[in-house]
Amino acid sequence: MLELKERINQNLGHTHKEMVQVCFAIIEYVSIGPSKKPHLTFMDLYRVSPKVHEDVFYDAVFYLNRKNINVLTKQFEAYHPREGFKQ
């Protein structure tokens, strides 16, 4: 995890300090008891994130989805008005 944080800080730290803070907070959160967190929403991640502009938060989440970073995996759900969410 330390190596990953160093790489993120090296890639983003000089221009996107808030984004780095969000990435680190999310990494810490998902690394503790990951088997208990198989499904996370944006709201789950936002709660553990430092309070930053919404665009910074979303950029950090999508950055953590990159193949070379591989902390998060995207999966979308479609909402049906009568049946709720479907994967």
Secondary structure as GFF3:
##gff-version 3
##sequence-region A 1 87
A	DSSP	alpha_helix	2	12	.	.	.	ID=ss1
A	DSSP	alpha_helix	17	31	.	.	.	ID=ss2
A	DSSP	three_ten_helix	34	36	.	.	.	ID=ss3
A	DSSP	alpha_helix	42	48	.	.	.	ID=ss4
A	DSSP	alpha_helix	54	63	.	.	.	ID=ss5
A	DSSP	beta_strand	78	80	.	.	.	ID=ss6
A	DSSP	beta_strand	84	86	.	.	.	ID=ss7
###
